[in-house]
Amino acid sequence: MATTPGHLVELATKILEQAKELEAYHASNSIPLPSFDETATEAINFPTAMEMTRARISDACEQLNALVQGPRLMAQSRVQAHVTYLDVIHRFKIAPKVPLGSSISYPELSEQTGVSEAALRRVLRFAISNHVFAEKQPGFVSHSAASRLFLDPAMNDWFGSFVQEIAPAQLAEGRALEKYPEADESSQTGYMIANNATEPSFYLHMAKEPARVKQFSGAMSGFAKGRGHSLDHLTDSYPWAELGSGTVVDLGGSTGGAAFAIAEKFPDLHLIVQDLPDTVAGVKEKSGVNVKFMGHSFFDEQPVHGAEVYMSRWCFHNWSDKYCIRILNALVPALRAGSRVLIMDAVLPAIGSGAVLPVEERRLRNFDINMLTLSNSMERELEDWKNLFAAVDSRFRWKGVVQPEGSNLALLEAVWDP
Ligand SMILES: C[S@@+](CC[C@H](N)C(=O)[O-])C[C@H]1O[C@@H](n2cnc3c(N)ncnc32)[C@H](O)[C@@H]1O
C-alpha cells in the first residue's frame, strides 16, 4: 500500500464517494440506512456490485483507521477483551433476559444471572463500547443491532463455539507448534492441547459432549446457509450437461445435498454419494432421482471405476496435505483417461496479488487459522492446490479454476491424462 502524501485524504475521499453511492442505493430501494439500533434490519442479499461498494468502504475505513491509530494502538485494539464479553453474554444467556424495545436494570440482570452487579456492569459496558447492547438511560441495558444476533439460534451457536472451541484453541496454538512443529496431524493441535485431549481429532473429542457437537454443528450450518455457500454455484458454474448420462462420484458427500442439487438440474447424470458408513446409513434415496449412497472412506481405494467426475465439496480443507495426497492417491486406480477430479473449496489469494480486498483476505486467512488450530488442516492458495495434484501423480493434468461470483468456494479441476 502506497503511503504517499495525500494518502489519508485519498482514502477518505474513496470512503465519501462510495458512501454516497451506498446511501443512494438505500434511498432508491427504500432500504433503511445501517444503524446500531436494536430495530435495525440487516441489509443482506445486495446485488454483487453493491456488496463490492460495501466491502470497499469497509476496507478503506479499516486502512484509514489503522493508519491514523498508528501501529501501537492498532495492534492493541485488536487484542482487546472481546472474548470476555462474548463469553459472559453467551454463558449467562444475557440477550434473552434483555427485553426487546425496552430495557433491564443492572440489579435485575444481576439477580437473574447470579453475577455481581459490579462485574456485570464492567463487562457489559465494554461490550456496549463495541456496539453490543446499549445503555441509553444510565443503569439500564437495552438491545443493539449486534446484541440481537444472540437471539438467533445459529448466531448464538456461532458465538458459543467461538468462545468455547476456537478461542482456547487459538491461545494454545503456539504451544502446539512448539510441541508438534510439523503441524500435520489432527491430534496435535491447539484445540487438543487446550482441551488436554488425546483423541485422533477435535471432532472425536467433542463428540463425547453432545451439547458441544450440537452447538458446533449449529454454528457451521448457520454459516453454510449463506449465499457464499449456495449450491447454485456448483450446479450453475460447471458444464454438467456435457456429461450426458455420465457417472459423478461425490467423495465426502454427506447426506447428498450437493448430489441432489445436481441431479435435480441434470436428471440424466448418475450420482453416487460416498461418505463414512455412519453418515450415509440413515439417508433415504429419493425415487425418480439418480442419486445412490455408498459407505466408503475416501482414504481407501476407490471402488467405482471409470466415472466421468470424482468430485469433493468442502472436504479437502479439513485435511493437511499429507492426508489430501492420500485421498487423491486412493482415486488413481479407478481413473480412466479423461476422468476429472473436481474439488470445490476455498482458494486463498496469493500474497500481494490484490485479487481480493485486504479486508476479505483477512477474513479468509482467519478461516485458515481456525482450520490450523482445530485440526491442522488448511485453506489453500492456487499454487498449493496445483502442488497437491503434482505431488500425487504427473498424469494429473491441471485444468483450471473457476471462482463463481458471490461464492466462497471455487471449482478446481484436474484431468487424468495417462
Ligand atoms: C465439511 S463436510 C462437507 C460435506 C459436503 N460435501 C458439503 O459440501 O456440504 C465434510 C464431510 O467429509 C466426510 N468425511 C470425513 N471423513 C471422511 C472419510 N474418511 N471418508 C469419507 N468422507 C469423510 C464427513 O462425514 C462430512 O460429511
PDBQT file of the ligand as one rigid body, heavy atoms in Angstrom, charges set to zero:
ROOT
HETATM    1  C1  LIG A 501     -17.450 -30.269   5.734  1.00  0.00    +0.000 C 
HETATM    2  S1  LIG A 501     -18.306 -31.731   5.347  1.00  0.00    +0.000 S 
HETATM    3  C2  LIG A 501     -18.705 -31.459   3.652  1.00  0.00    +0.000 C 
HETATM    4  C3  LIG A 501     -19.939 -32.179   3.278  1.00  0.00    +0.000 C 
HETATM    5  C4  LIG A 501     -20.461 -31.936   1.867  1.00  0.00    +0.000 C 
HETATM    6  N1  LIG A 501     -19.512 -32.360   0.854  1.00  0.00    +0.000 N 
HETATM    7  C5  LIG A 501     -20.858 -30.497   1.650  1.00  0.00    +0.000 C 
HETATM    8  O1  LIG A 501     -20.449 -29.923   0.653  1.00  0.00    +0.000 OA
HETATM    9  O2  LIG A 501     -21.600 -29.958   2.479  1.00  0.00    +0.000 OA
HETATM   10  C6  LIG A 501     -17.046 -32.974   5.276  1.00  0.00    +0.000 C 
HETATM   11  C7  LIG A 501     -17.585 -34.360   5.021  1.00  0.00    +0.000 C 
HETATM   12  O3  LIG A 501     -16.482 -35.277   4.965  1.00  0.00    +0.000 OA
HETATM   13  C8  LIG A 501     -16.931 -36.501   5.496  1.00  0.00    +0.000 C 
HETATM   14  N2  LIG A 501     -15.792 -37.359   5.833  1.00  0.00    +0.000 N 
HETATM   15  C9  LIG A 501     -14.923 -37.217   6.863  1.00  0.00    +0.000 A 
HETATM   16  N3  LIG A 501     -14.012 -38.222   6.816  1.00  0.00    +0.000 NA
HETATM   17  C10 LIG A 501     -14.319 -38.979   5.740  1.00  0.00    +0.000 A 
HETATM   18  C11 LIG A 501     -13.740 -40.147   5.151  1.00  0.00    +0.000 A 
HETATM   19  N4  LIG A 501     -12.645 -40.705   5.692  1.00  0.00    +0.000 N 
HETATM   20  N5  LIG A 501     -14.315 -40.649   4.051  1.00  0.00    +0.000 NA
HETATM   21  C12 LIG A 501     -15.402 -40.082   3.501  1.00  0.00    +0.000 A 
HETATM   22  N6  LIG A 501     -15.994 -38.981   3.997  1.00  0.00    +0.000 NA
HETATM   23  C13 LIG A 501     -15.454 -38.444   5.105  1.00  0.00    +0.000 A 
HETATM   24  C14 LIG A 501     -17.744 -36.062   6.683  1.00  0.00    +0.000 C 
HETATM   25  O4  LIG A 501     -18.581 -37.111   7.141  1.00  0.00    +0.000 OA
HETATM   26  C15 LIG A 501     -18.513 -34.874   6.098  1.00  0.00    +0.000 C 
HETATM   27  O5  LIG A 501     -19.722 -35.295   5.522  1.00  0.00    +0.000 OA
ENDROOT
TORSDOF 0
